[in-house]
């Protein structure tokens, strides 16, 4: 998800390292259920669109609590153990390797990232042979991209460390604590603005795959189908409204008083960040499809996150598309 949103996230990472921070929007209509969503990330402006959809779901009687954990692994563990209802990420490897009883059911964003290196130390992908690199989390799209490029360039990293939050990684790059990583497009703008001659952004082939998805236990999805349906509809409507006019994110944030404690830098970057996100196709308008999952199979098997022939892998082993299919049928496909 987008945006420049400052370097304050490095401090946030420590705050949410062990504890769960919760933001909830109280239901404003007849009670249709409640759910908790675990992010393996630090809270920030890139989550404004999701929180707008949460506020809209609350208007229809669904209370959604958002929880922030230190890593995607902890978020996945919380979902598998029942401590959280929904996780955010792409847990393909977890599902395949341990047969976790979870399924992805909504595509939040596409992979749009920029590998970046300190120009004083590295110039090309080949230079990263034996280097230490930092990515978002184990099994994440950022890790998959870096592993794919290692394979394609015949190199092997010395280590891969997990540093949640693109803003946190950008801050560490600026401070010289890491020298090779991967950031979103908005943090690329931050690095180019703050240190225009310090970094080199390495080339990537065209990648069509899911960055972040919602996932949950199959039994929970079935038992809370009405609440899930409402959330799906509000996510789709919000994504489409922002894709049609990125300035909607600013107006809707004010209307619903979403994340009121954002620092002014993050508030100022909302419009340019979401405008750029729309331009690069960050926000899927239909929330996922069988075709999108097959694109995931191709990418994640090539990168090594998934094992097997992508043409043989079964969509239903990883995704439960019924909720989003129903929402798209109701709202119309775009």
SELUMFI-219763 format. One line per 3 residues: number of its first residue (from 1); their letters; for each residue x, z, y of N, C-alpha, C. Coordinates in steps of 0.05 Angstrom, whole numbers, plus 32768, in hexadecimal, padded with zeros to 4 digits. Each point is the difference from the previous one (the first is absolute). Example, Ala and Ser with C-alpha at 12.3 -4.5 7.8 and 13.67 -1.06 7.14 Angstrom:
<atoms>
1	as	8108,809C,7F8E,7FEE,8000,8018,8012,8000,8018 ~ 7FF9,7FF2,8015,8010,8001,8018,7FF1,800E,8016
</atoms>
This chain:
<atoms>
1	xxx	8011,8000,7FE8,7FEF,8000,8018,8012,8000,8019 ~ 7FF4,7FF9,8017,8010,7FFC,8018,800B,8019,800C ~ 800E,8007,8012,8008,7FF5,8019,8019,800D,8009
4	xxx	800A,7FFB,8018,8018,800D,800A,7FFE,801E,7FFE ~ 7FED,800C,800D,7FF8,801B,7FFD,8017,8015,7FFF ~ 8016,7FF9,800E,8014,8014,8006,800F,800C,7FE9
7	xxx	8013,8011,8007,8012,800D,7FEC,7FF8,801C,7FFB ~ 7FEA,8009,800C,7FF8,801C,7FFC,7FF9,8006,7FE3 ~ 7FFC,7FEA,7FF0,7FF8,8004,7FE4,8015,800E,7FF0
10	xxx	8019,7FFF,8008,8015,800E,7FF1,7FFB,801E,8000 ~ 7FF6,800A,8016,7FF9,801C,8001,7FE8,8006,7FF0 ~ 7FED,7FEE,8000,7FE7,8004,7FF1,8006,8002,7FE2
13	xxx	8014,7FF0,7FF7,8006,8000,7FE3,8007,801C,7FF6 ~ 800E,8010,8011,8006,801B,7FF7,7FE7,8011,8000 ~ 7FEF,7FFB,8013,7FE8,8011,8003,7FEE,7FFD,7FE7
16	xxx	7FFD,7FE7,7FF6,7FEE,7FFC,7FEA,800E,7FFF,7FE5 ~ 8019,8008,7FFF,8010,7FFD,7FE8,7FF4,800E,7FE8 ~ 7FF7,8019,8004,7FF5,800E,7FE9,7FE3,8006,8002
19	xxx	7FF6,8003,8018,7FE4,8007,8004,7FF0,7FE7,8004 ~ 7FE6,8004,7FFD,7FED,7FEA,8005,7FF3,8004,801B ~ 8002,7FEC,8010,7FF2,8001,801A,7FE6,7FF1,7FFD
22	xxx	7FEA,800B,800A,7FE6,7FF4,7FFC,7FF3,7FFA,801A ~ 7FF5,7FE8,8002,7FEF,7FF9,8017,7FE6,7FF7,7FF4 ~ 7FEA,800A,800A,7FE6,7FF9,7FF5,7FED,7FF9,8016
25	xxx	7FEE,7FEE,7FFA,7FEA,7FF9,8012,7FE6,800A,7FF4 ~ 7FF2,8012,800D,7FE8,800B,7FF4,7FEA,7FEB,7FFD ~ 7FF2,8003,7FEB,7FEA,7FED,7FFB,7FEB,8003,8016
28	xxx	7FF5,7FE9,8009,7FED,8000,8016,7FE5,7FF6,7FF7 ~ 7FFD,7FFB,7FE6,7FE6,7FF6,7FF6,7FFB,800E,7FE5 ~ 7FEB,7FF8,7FF3,7FF9,800C,7FE6,8019,8000,7FEE
31	xxx	8005,8016,7FF2,8018,8003,7FF0,8000,7FEC,7FE9 ~ 8014,7FEE,8000,8003,7FED,7FEA,8019,8006,7FEF ~ 800D,8016,8005,8017,8007,7FF1,8018,8005,8011
34	xxx	8016,8009,7FF3,8019,8004,800E,8017,7FF7,7FEE ~ 8017,7FFB,800C,8017,7FF8,7FF2,8019,8007,800F ~ 8017,8002,7FF2,801A,8005,800D,8012,7FE9,7FFA
37	xxx	800F,7FF7,8014,8013,7FEA,7FFE,801C,800A,8005 ~ 8012,7FFC,7FED,801C,800A,8002,8012,7FE9,8008 ~ 800D,8003,8017,8015,7FED,8009,801B,800B,7FF9
40	xxx	8011,7FF0,7FF5,801C,8008,7FFC,8010,7FF7,8018 ~ 7FF9,8009,8017,800B,7FF6,8019,7FFB,8015,8016 ~ 800B,7FFB,8017,7FFC,8011,8017,7FE9,7FF5,8011
43	xxx	7FEF,8010,800C,7FEB,7FF6,8011,800A,7FF3,8019 ~ 7FF3,7FEA,8008,8008,7FF2,8018,7FEC,7FEB,8008 ~ 8006,7FF2,8015,7FEE,7FEC,800B,7FFA,7FE9,7FED
46	xxx	8011,7FFB,7FED,7FFA,7FEA,7FED,7FE8,8006,7FEE ~ 7FF6,8019,8001,7FE9,8008,7FF0,7FE6,8000,8010 ~ 8001,7FF7,8019,7FE9,8001,8011,7FE9,7FF0,7FF5
49	xxx	8006,7FE8,7FF6,7FEA,7FEF,7FF5,7FF2,800E,7FE8 ~ 8010,800D,7FEF,7FF4,800E,7FE9,7FEF,8017,8009 ~ 8009,800F,8014,7FF1,8017,800A,7FE7,7FF7,800F
52	xxx	8000,7FE9,800B,7FE7,7FF5,800C,7FEC,7FFB,7FEB ~ 8008,7FF4,7FEA,7FEE,7FFB,7FE9,7FF6,801B,7FF5 ~ 8011,8014,7FFF,7FF8,801B,7FF7,7FEA,800B,8012
55	xxx	8004,7FFD,801A,7FEC,800B,8013,7FE5,7FF1,7FFC ~ 8002,7FE6,7FFB,7FE7,7FF1,7FFC,7FF3,8008,7FE6 ~ 8010,8005,7FEB,7FF4,800A,7FE7,7FF2,801B,8004
58	xxx	800C,8011,8012,7FF4,801A,8006,7FE5,7FFD,800D ~ 7FFD,7FEB,8011,7FE6,7FFB,800C,7FEB,7FFA,7FEB ~ 8008,7FF7,7FE9,7FEE,7FF9,7FEB,7FFF,8015,7FEA
61	xxx	800C,8017,8006,7FFD,8017,7FEE,8016,8005,7FEC ~ 8017,7FF2,8003,8016,8004,7FEE,8017,800E,800E ~ 8007,8018,7FF7,8016,800E,800C,801A,7FF9,7FF2
64	xxx	8014,7FF6,800F,8019,7FF8,7FF5,8017,8011,800C ~ 800E,800F,7FF0,8017,800F,8009,8019,7FF1,7FFA ~ 8012,7FFE,8014,801A,7FF3,7FFC,8016,8014,7FFE
67	xxx	8010,7FFE,7FEC,8015,8013,7FFA,801B,7FF2,8000 ~ 8015,800C,800B,801A,7FF3,8003,8015,8010,7FEF ~ 800C,7FF2,7FED,8013,800C,7FEE,801C,7FF3,8005
70	xxx	8014,800C,7FF4,801C,7FF8,8005,8006,7FE5,7FF5 ~ 7FF3,7FF7,7FEB,8007,7FE7,7FF3,7FE8,7FF4,7FF2 ~ 8002,7FE6,7FFA,7FEB,7FF4,7FF0,7FFE,800B,7FE4
73	xxx	8016,8009,7FF6,8000,800C,7FE5,7FEF,8019,8000 ~ 8003,8011,8014,7FF0,8018,8002,7FE2,7FF9,8004 ~ 7FFB,7FEC,800F,7FE4,7FF7,8004,7FF4,7FF7,7FE6
76	xxx	8010,7FF0,7FF0,7FF6,7FF7,7FE6,7FFB,8017,7FED ~ 8012,8014,8000,7FFD,8017,7FEF,7FE7,8010,8008 ~ 7FFA,8001,801A,7FE8,800E,8009,7FE7,7FF2,7FF6
79	xxx	8000,7FE5,8000,7FE9,7FF2,7FF6,7FFD,8003,7FE2 ~ 8016,7FFD,7FF1,7FFE,8001,7FE3,7FF7,801C,7FF7 ~ 8009,8015,800F,7FF9,801B,7FF8,7FE5,8009,800B
82	xxx	7FF4,7FF0,8011,7FE6,8007,800B,8001,8010,8019 ~ 8018,8004,800C,8002,800F,8019,7FF7,7FEF,8018 ~ 8002,7FE6,7FFD,7FF6,7FEE,8014,7FEF,7FEA,7FF2
85	xxx	7FED,7FF5,800E,7FEF,7FEC,7FF3,800C,7FE4,8002 ~ 800D,7FF9,8016,8009,7FE5,8005,801D,8001,8009 ~ 8011,7FEE,7FF6,801B,7FFD,8009,8004,7FE6,800F
88	xxx	8016,7FFD,800D,8007,7FE8,800F,801B,7FF6,7FF7 ~ 8001,7FE7,7FF6,8019,7FF4,7FF7,7FFB,7FEA,7FEC ~ 8014,7FF9,7FF1,7FFD,7FEB,7FEB,800C,800B,7FE7
91	xxx	7FF2,8011,7FF1,800B,800E,7FE9,8001,7FEF,7FE6 ~ 8008,7FE7,8002,8001,7FEF,7FE9,8012,800C,7FEA ~ 8018,8009,8007,8012,800A,7FEC,7FF5,801A,7FF3
94	xxx	7FF4,8011,8010,7FF5,8019,7FF5,7FEA,7FF9,7FEC ~ 7FEE,7FEE,8006,7FEB,7FF9,7FEE,800B,7FF4,7FE6 ~ 8014,7FEF,8003,800B,7FF3,7FE8,8010,8012,7FEF
97	xxx	8011,8010,800C,8014,8010,7FF1,7FF4,8018,7FF3 ~ 7FED,800E,800D,7FF5,8018,7FF5,7FE2,7FFE,7FFA ~ 7FF6,7FE7,8003,7FE3,7FFB,7FFB,7FEF,8013,800F
100	xxx	8007,8004,801A,7FF0,8012,8011,7FE3,7FF6,8002 ~ 7FED,8012,7FFF,7FE3,7FF8,8001,7FF6,7FFA,801C ~ 8010,7FF1,800F,7FF9,7FF9,801C,7FFE,7FE2,8003
103	xxx	7FF0,7FF8,8013,7FFE,7FE3,8006,8000,7FFD,801E ~ 800D,7FEA,8009,7FFE,7FF9,801C,7FE5,7FF2,8005 ~ 7FF5,8004,8018,7FE5,7FF5,8004,7FFC,7FF5,801C
106	xxx	8014,8003,8012,7FFD,7FF3,801A,801B,7FFA,800C ~ 8004,7FE7,8008,8019,7FF6,800C,7FFF,8006,801E ~ 8012,8012,8008,8001,8008,801C,8011,7FED,8011
109	xxx	8017,7FF8,7FF5,8013,7FF0,800F,8012,7FEF,7FEE ~ 800A,7FEB,800C,8013,7FEE,7FF2,801D,8007,8007 ~ 8012,7FF8,7FEE,801C,8006,8005,800B,7FEF,8016
112	xxx	8008,800D,8016,800C,7FF3,8017,8017,8012,800A ~ 8018,7FFD,7FF5,8016,8012,8007,8019,7FF1,8006 ~ 8013,800F,800D,8019,7FF4,8009,8018,8010,7FF6
115	xxx	800F,7FF6,7FED,8019,800D,7FF8,8013,7FFF,8018 ~ 800E,8017,8004,8011,8002,8018,8019,800F,7FF9 ~ 8017,7FF7,800D,801A,800C,7FFB,800E,8005,801A
118	xxx	8012,8014,8000,8012,8005,8016,8014,7FE9,8001 ~ 8001,7FF1,8016,8011,7FE8,8001,801D,8006,7FFF ~ 8008,8019,8006,801C,8007,7FFF,800A,8003,7FE3
121	xxx	7FED,8003,7FEE,8008,8005,7FE4,7FF8,7FE9,7FED ~ 7FE9,7FF3,8006,7FF6,7FEB,7FEE,7FF7,7FE8,8011 ~ 8002,7FE8,7FF3,7FF7,7FE8,800E,7FEC,7FF0,7FEF
124	xxx	8002,8002,7FE5,7FF0,7FF0,7FEE,7FF6,8011,7FE9 ~ 7FEF,7FF4,7FF0,7FF7,800E,7FE7,8017,8006,7FEE ~ 8013,7FED,7FFE,8017,8004,7FEE,8010,8019,8008
127	xxx	8001,8006,801A,800F,8017,8009,7FF4,801A,7FF6 ~ 7FE7,8000,7FF7,7FF3,8019,7FF7,8007,8007,7FE3 ~ 8011,7FF0,7FF4,8009,8008,7FE5,8010,801A,8002
130	xxx	7FF6,8014,7FF2,800C,801B,8000,7FF8,8011,8018 ~ 7FEC,7FF7,800F,7FF8,800F,8018,7FEA,8014,7FF9 ~ 7FFB,8013,8012,7FEA,8013,7FFE,7FE9,7FF5,8012
133	xxx	7FE8,7FFE,7FF4,7FEA,7FF6,800F,7FE9,8014,8000 ~ 7FEE,7FFF,8014,7FEA,8012,8001,7FE6,7FF1,8001 ~ 7FEC,8008,7FF0,7FE6,7FF4,8000,7FEA,8015,8003
136	xxx	7FE7,7FF7,8000,7FEA,8013,8005,7FFD,8014,7FE9 ~ 7FFE,7FF6,7FE7,7FFA,8012,7FEA,8004,7FF2,7FE5 ~ 8002,8010,7FEB,8003,7FF5,7FE6,7FE7,7FEF,7FF8
139	xxx	8004,7FE8,7FF7,7FEA,7FEE,7FF9,7FF2,7FF3,8017 ~ 800A,8005,8019,7FF3,7FF4,8017,8007,7FE2,8003 ~ 7FF0,7FF3,8011,8006,7FE4,8006,801B,7FFC,800D
142	xxx	8009,8014,8010,801A,7FFE,800D,8016,8000,7FEB ~ 7FFE,8012,7FEC,8013,8000,7FEB,8000,7FE7,7FF0 ~ 7FE8,7FF5,7FFB,7FFE,7FE7,7FF0,800E,7FE9,800F
145	xxx	7FFD,7FFF,801A,800D,7FEB,8010,801E,8002,7FFE ~ 800A,8018,8003,801D,8004,7FFF,800C,7FFA,7FE4 ~ 7FF1,8007,7FEC,8009,7FFA,7FE5,7FFF,7FE3,7FFA
148	xxx	7FEB,7FF2,800A,7FFD,7FE4,7FFC,8018,7FF1,800D ~ 8008,8008,8018,8016,7FF3,800E,801B,8007,7FF3 ~ 8002,8017,7FF4,8018,8006,7FF1,8003,7FED,7FE8
151	xxx	7FEA,7FFC,7FF2,8001,7FED,7FE9,8007,7FE4,8009 ~ 7FF3,7FF7,8016,8004,7FE5,8008,801C,7FFB,800B ~ 800D,8015,800A,801B,7FFD,800B,8016,800A,7FED
154	xxx	7FF8,8009,7FE8,8014,8008,7FED,8010,8018,8008 ~ 7FF2,8014,800D,800E,8018,8009,7FF3,8019,7FF4 ~ 800E,8016,8002,7FF5,801A,7FF6,8006,8015,8015
157	xxx	7FEB,800E,8008,8004,8015,8014,800D,8018,7FF3 ~ 800F,800F,8011,800C,8019,7FF6,7FEA,8015,7FFC ~ 7FED,8001,8013,7FEA,8013,7FFD,7FE8,7FF6,8010
160	xxx	7FE9,8009,7FF8,7FE7,7FFA,800E,7FF3,801B,8006 ~ 7FFE,8007,801A,7FF4,8019,8008,7FE4,7FFB,800A ~ 7FEF,8015,7FFE,7FE4,7FFD,8008,7FFB,8010,8019
163	xxx	7FF9,7FF1,8015,7FFC,800C,801B,7FE4,7FF6,800A ~ 7FEB,8010,7FFC,7FE5,7FF7,8008,7FFE,7FFC,801E ~ 7FF2,7FEC,8007,7FFB,7FFB,801D,8013,7FEB,800C
166	xxx	7FF5,7FE9,8007,8011,7FEC,800D,800C,800A,801A ~ 7FF1,8010,800F,800B,800C,8018,8017,8013,7FFB ~ 7FFE,800F,7FEA,8015,8012,7FF9,801A,7FF1,7FF9
169	xxx	7FFD,7FEA,7FF0,8017,7FF0,7FF9,800C,7FF3,8019 ~ 7FEF,7FF6,8012,800B,7FF4,8019,800F,8014,8010 ~ 7FF6,8019,8002,800E,8015,800E,801B,8006,7FF3
172	xxx	8001,8000,7FE6,8019,8006,7FF2,8014,7FE9,8004 ~ 7FF6,7FE8,8001,8012,7FE9,8006,800C,8002,801C ~ 7FF0,8007,8013,8009,8002,801C,8015,8017,8002
175	xxx	7FFC,8015,7FF1,8012,8017,8001,8019,7FFD,7FEF ~ 8000,7FEA,7FF0,8017,7FFB,7FEF,8001,8010,7FE6 ~ 7FE9,800C,7FF9,7FFF,8010,7FE7,7FFC,7FEE,7FE8
178	xxx	7FF5,7FE9,8003,7FFF,7FEC,7FEC,8008,7FE5,800C ~ 800A,7FEE,7FEF,800A,7FE7,800A,7FF4,7FE7,7FF4 ~ 7FEE,8004,7FEC,7FF2,7FEA,7FF4,7FE5,8009,7FF7
181	xxx	7FEB,7FF3,8009,7FE5,8009,7FFA,7FEC,7FE9,8003 ~ 7FE7,8007,8002,7FEB,7FEC,8003,7FEA,800D,8011 ~ 7FF7,7FF1,8014,7FEC,800B,8013,7FEA,7FEC,8005
184	xxx	7FEA,800A,800B,7FEA,7FED,8006,8006,7FF1,8019 ~ 7FEF,7FEC,8007,8005,7FEF,8016,8001,800F,801B ~ 7FF0,8014,8002,8000,800F,8019,8019,8011,8004
187	xxx	800A,800C,7FEB,8019,800E,8002,8018,7FED,8004 ~ 7FFC,7FE7,7FF7,8014,7FEC,8007,8002,7FFD,801E ~ 7FE9,7FFE,800C,7FFF,7FFE,801E,800E,8018,800D
190	xxx	7FFB,8017,7FF5,800C,8019,800A,801F,7FFD,7FFF ~ 800A,7FF8,7FE9,801D,7FFE,7FFC,800C,7FEB,8013 ~ 7FF2,7FE9,8003,800A,7FEB,8011,8000,8009,801D
193	xxx	7FEC,8010,8008,7FFE,800A,801B,8015,8016,8006 ~ 8003,8013,7FEE,8011,8016,8004,801E,7FFA,7FFC ~ 8006,7FEE,7FED,801C,7FFA,7FFA,8002,7FE2,7FF9
196	xxx	7FFD,7FEF,8014,7FFE,7FE3,7FFB,8017,7FF3,7FF1 ~ 8018,800C,8001,8017,7FF4,7FF3,800A,800F,7FE8 ~ 7FF2,8015,7FF8,800A,8011,7FEB,7FF7,7FF8,7FE4
199	xxx	7FEA,7FF1,7FFE,7FF5,7FFB,7FE5,7FFD,7FE2,7FFA ~ 8001,7FFA,7FE7,7FFB,7FE5,7FF6,7FE8,8002,7FED ~ 7FED,7FEE,8003,7FE8,7FFF,7FEE,8005,7FEA,7FEC
202	xxx	8000,8008,7FE6,8007,7FED,7FEB,7FE8,7FEF,7FF8 ~ 8005,7FE7,7FF8,7FEA,7FEE,7FFA,7FF1,8007,7FE6 ~ 7FE7,7FF9,7FFF,7FEF,8003,7FE8,7FF2,7FE6,7FFA
205	xxx	7FFA,7FFB,7FE6,7FEE,7FEA,7FF9,7FE3,8008,8007 ~ 7FEE,7FED,7FFF,7FE4,8007,8005,7FF6,8012,7FE9 ~ 7FF3,8016,8008,7FF6,8013,7FEC,7FE2,8004,8005
208	xxx	7FF1,7FFD,7FEB,7FE3,8005,8001,7FF9,8016,7FEB ~ 7FFE,8018,800A,7FFA,8016,7FEE,7FF5,8017,8010 ~ 7FF4,8013,7FF2,7FF4,8018,800C,8016,8014,8008
211	xxx	7FFE,800A,8018,8012,8016,8008,7FF2,801B,7FF9 ~ 7FE9,8004,800B,7FF2,8019,7FFB,7FE3,7FFB,7FF6 ~ 7FF8,800F,7FED,7FE5,7FFF,7FF5,7FF6,801C,7FFC
214	xxx	7FE6,8003,7FFF,7FF3,8019,7FF8,7FFE,8000,7FE2 ~ 8005,8018,7FF4,7FFD,8002,7FE3,7FF4,801C,7FFA ~ 7FF3,8001,7FE8,7FF3,8019,7FF8,7FFC,8000,7FE2
217	xxx	7FF9,8017,7FF5,7FF9,8001,7FE4,7FE6,7FF1,7FFC ~ 7FFF,7FF1,7FEA,7FE9,7FEF,7FFA,7FE7,8011,7FFE ~ 8001,8017,7FF3,7FE8,8011,7FFD,7FF6,8009,801B
220	xxx	8012,8006,8013,7FF8,8009,801A,7FF2,7FE9,800F ~ 800B,7FE8,7FFE,7FF4,7FE9,800D,7FE4,7FFB,7FF6 ~ 7FFB,8004,7FE6,7FE5,7FFC,7FF5,7FED,8017,800A
223	xxx	800A,8018,8001,7FEF,8017,8007,7FF9,8000,801D ~ 8011,7FF5,8011,7FFC,8000,801D,7FFC,7FE4,800B ~ 7FF2,7FF0,7FF1,7FFD,7FE4,8007,7FF2,7FFC,801B
226	xxx	7FED,8010,8007,7FF2,7FFD,8019,8012,8005,8018 ~ 800F,8016,7FFF,8013,8006,8016,8016,7FEB,8001 ~ 800A,7FF7,7FE9,8015,7FEC,8000,7FF6,7FE6,800C
229	xxx	7FE7,7FF9,7FFA,7FF4,7FE7,800B,7FFF,8001,801E ~ 7FF9,8017,800B,7FFE,8003,801D,801C,7FFD,800D ~ 8014,800D,7FF4,801B,7FFE,800B,800A,7FE4,7FFF
232	xxx	7FFB,7FF2,7FE9,8008,7FE4,7FFE,7FF4,7FEF,8016 ~ 7FE6,8003,8005,7FF3,7FF0,8015,800B,8006,801B ~ 8006,8019,8006,800B,8006,801B,801C,7FF7,8003
235	xxx	8010,8001,7FEB,801B,7FF5,8002,7FFF,7FE2,8005 ~ 7FF0,7FF2,7FF1,7FFE,7FE3,8004,7FF7,7FF9,801C ~ 7FEB,800E,8009,7FF6,7FFA,801B,8015,8006,8015
238	xxx	800E,8016,7FFD,8015,8007,8014,8017,7FEC,8000 ~ 8009,7FF9,7FE8,8016,7FEC,7FFE,7FF8,7FE6,800C ~ 7FE8,7FF7,7FFA,7FF7,7FE6,800B,7FFD,8001,801E
241	xxx	7FF6,8016,800B,7FFD,8003,801D,801B,7FFE,800E ~ 8014,800D,7FF4,801B,8000,800C,800C,7FE4,7FFC ~ 7FFC,7FF3,7FEA,800B,7FE5,7FFC,7FF3,7FED,8014
244	xxx	7FE7,8004,8007,7FF3,7FEF,8013,800A,8005,801C ~ 8004,801A,8007,8009,8007,801B,8011,801A,7FFE ~ 801B,7FFD,8000,8011,8018,7FFC,7FFB,8016,8015
247	xxx	7FF6,7FF9,8017,7FFA,8015,8014,7FEA,8013,7FF7 ~ 7FF2,7FF8,7FEC,7FEB,8012,7FF6,800B,801A,7FF6 ~ 8019,8000,7FF7,800C,8019,7FF5,8002,8015,8016
250	xxx	8005,7FF7,8019,8003,8013,8016,7FE4,800B,8008 ~ 7FED,7FEF,8002,7FE5,8008,8007,7FF4,8013,7FEB ~ 8004,7FF9,7FE6,7FF4,800F,7FEB,800E,801B,7FFD
253	xxx	801A,8001,8005,800E,801A,7FFF,7FF5,8013,8015 ~ 7FFB,7FF5,8018,7FF4,8011,8015,7FE4,8008,7FF9 ~ 7FF1,7FEE,7FF6,7FE4,8006,7FF9,7FFD,8016,7FEC
256	xxx	8012,8000,7FEB,7FFE,8013,7FEB,8014,8017,8003 ~ 800F,8000,8016,8014,8015,8005,8013,8003,7FE8 ~ 800A,7FEA,7FF6,8011,7FFF,7FE9,801D,8008,8007
259	xxx	800B,8011,7FF1,801C,800A,8004,8005,8005,801E ~ 7FF2,8013,800B,8003,8005,801D,801B,800B,8009 ~ 8010,8009,7FED,801A,800C,8008,8017,7FEC,7FFF
262	xxx	7FFA,7FE7,7FFD,8015,7FEC,8000,8010,8002,801A ~ 801B,7FFD,7FFE,8010,7FFF,8018,7FFA,7FE6,8010 ~ 8005,8001,801A,7FF9,7FE9,8011,800E,7FE7,7FF8
265	xxx	8018,8001,7FF5,800E,7FE9,7FF7,7FF1,7FF2,7FEA ~ 7FF5,800F,7FEE,7FF0,7FF5,7FEA,7FE6,7FF4,800B ~ 7FF3,800D,8012,7FE8,7FF6,800C,8005,7FE5,800E
268	xxx	8016,7FFF,800F,8007,7FE8,800E,8006,7FE8,7FED ~ 800A,8007,7FE8,8007,7FEB,7FED,7FE9,7FF7,7FEE ~ 7FEA,800D,8002,7FEA,7FF9,7FEE,7FF8,7FE3,8002
271	xxx	7FFB,7FF6,8018,7FF7,7FE5,8003,8015,7FEC,7FF8 ~ 8019,8001,800A,8014,7FEC,7FF7,8006,8002,7FE2 ~ 7FFF,8018,7FF5,8006,8003,7FE4,7FEA,7FF3,7FEF
274	xxx	7FE7,8006,8006,7FEA,7FF5,7FF0,7FFD,7FE2,8005 ~ 8006,7FF7,8018,8000,7FE4,8006,8014,7FF1,7FEE ~ 8018,800B,7FFE,8014,7FF5,7FEF,7FF8,8001,7FE2
277	xxx	7FF4,8017,7FF9,7FF6,8002,7FE4,7FEC,7FEA,7FF9 ~ 7FEE,7FFA,8012,7FED,7FEB,7FFB,800E,7FE5,7FFE ~ 8013,7FFB,8011,800E,7FE7,8001,800F,7FFA,7FE5
280	xxx	800B,8015,7FF4,8010,7FFD,7FE7,7FEF,8004,7FE7 ~ 7FE6,8002,8003,7FEE,8003,7FE9,8003,801A,7FF1 ~ 8003,8015,800F,8004,801B,7FF4,7FE7,800B,7FF3
283	xxx	7FE9,7FFA,800C,7FE7,800E,7FF8,7FED,7FED,7FF1 ~ 7FFE,8002,7FE6,7FED,7FEF,7FF1,7FE3,8004,8008 ~ 7FF2,7FEB,8004,7FE4,8001,8009,7FEC,8006,7FEA
286	xxx	8009,7FFD,7FE7,7FED,8004,7FEA,8007,8016,7FED ~ 8015,800F,8006,8006,8019,7FF1,800B,7FFC,7FE4 ~ 8008,7FE7,7FF9,800B,7FFC,7FE6,7FEF,7FED,7FEF
289	xxx	800E,7FF3,7FEC,7FF2,7FED,7FEF,8011,7FFC,7FE7 ~ 7FF5,7FF3,7FEC,800F,7FFA,7FE8,8019,7FEF,8006 ~ 7FFC,7FED,8013,8016,7FEF,8008,8017,800F,800D
292	xxx	7FF9,8014,8010,8014,8010,800E,800F,8011,7FEB ~ 7FF2,800A,7FEC,800D,8010,7FEB,8014,7FEF,7FF0 ~ 7FF9,7FE7,7FFB,8012,7FEF,7FF1,8019,7FFA,8011
295	xxx	7FFD,7FFE,801A,8017,7FFD,8011,8012,8019,7FFE ~ 7FF3,8017,7FFE,800F,8019,7FFC,8010,7FFF,7FE6 ~ 7FF3,7FF7,7FEA,800D,7FFF,7FE6,8019,7FEF,8002
298	xxx	7FFE,7FE9,800E,8017,7FEE,8002,8017,800E,800F ~ 7FF9,800D,8017,8015,800C,8010,800C,8019,7FF2 ~ 7FEF,8012,7FF6,800A,8019,7FF6,800E,7FFD,7FE5
301	xxx	7FFA,7FEB,7FF0,8010,7FFB,7FE8,801A,7FF3,8007 ~ 8001,7FEF,8014,8018,7FF3,8009,8014,8015,800B ~ 7FF5,8014,800F,8011,8014,800C,8008,8016,7FEC
304	xxx	7FF2,8001,7FE9,8007,8014,7FEC,7FEF,8019,8000 ~ 7FEC,8002,8012,7FEF,8017,8001,7FEC,8000,7FE9 ~ 7FF9,7FE9,7FF7,7FEE,7FFC,7FE9,800F,7FF1,7FEA
307	xxx	7FFA,8006,7FE7,800C,7FF2,7FEA,7FEC,7FED,7FF3 ~ 800A,7FEA,7FF5,7FEF,7FEE,7FF2,7FFC,7FE6,800E ~ 7FF1,7FEE,7FF3,7FF9,7FE6,800A,7FE9,8003,8014
310	xxx	8003,7FF7,8019,7FEA,8003,8013,7FE6,7FF2,7FF8 ~ 8003,7FEB,7FF0,7FE9,7FF1,7FF7,7FF1,800E,7FEA ~ 800C,8014,7FF4,7FF4,800F,7FEA,7FF4,801A,8009
313	xxx	800B,800C,8015,7FF6,8019,800B,7FE2,7FFD,8007 ~ 7FF1,8016,7FFB,7FE3,7FFF,8005,7FF9,800F,8019 ~ 7FF0,7FF3,8011,7FF7,800C,8019,7FF3,801B,7FFC
316	xxx	7FEF,8002,7FEB,7FF0,8018,7FFC,8011,8018,7FF7 ~ 8019,7FFB,7FF7,8012,8016,7FF8,800B,800E,8019 ~ 7FFE,7FF4,8017,800C,800B,8018,7FED,8003,8017
319	xxx	7FEB,7FF0,8001,7FED,8000,8016,7FE3,8003,7FF6 ~ 7FF0,800D,8011,7FE3,8001,7FFC,7FF4,7FF4,8018 ~ 7FF9,7FE6,7FFE,7FF7,7FF1,8017,7FE2,8000,8006
322	xxx	7FF1,800E,7FEE,7FE3,8000,8004,7FF7,800B,801B ~ 800B,8016,800A,7FF7,800A,801A,8005,7FED,8017 ~ 8018,7FF4,8001,8005,7FED,8016,7FF1,7FE6,7FFD
325	xxx	7FFC,7FF7,7FE7,7FF0,7FE8,7FFC,7FE4,8004,800A ~ 7FF5,8018,7FFA,7FE4,8006,8009,7FFF,8001,801F ~ 8014,800C,800C,8000,8002,801D,8003,7FE4,800D
328	xxx	8011,7FEF,7FF5,8003,7FE5,800B,7FE7,7FF0,7FFB ~ 7FF3,8003,7FEA,7FE7,7FF2,7FFB,7FEB,8008,8015 ~ 8000,8019,8007,7FEC,800A,8013,8007,7FF7,801D
331	xxx	801A,8000,8006,8008,7FF9,801C,8007,7FE3,8004 ~ 8004,7FF1,7FEA,8007,7FE4,8001,801E,7FFD,7FFF ~ 800A,7FEC,7FF1,801C,7FFB,7FFD,800B,7FF0,8018
334	x	8019,8008,8008,800D,7FF2,8016,801A,7FF3,7FF6
</atoms>
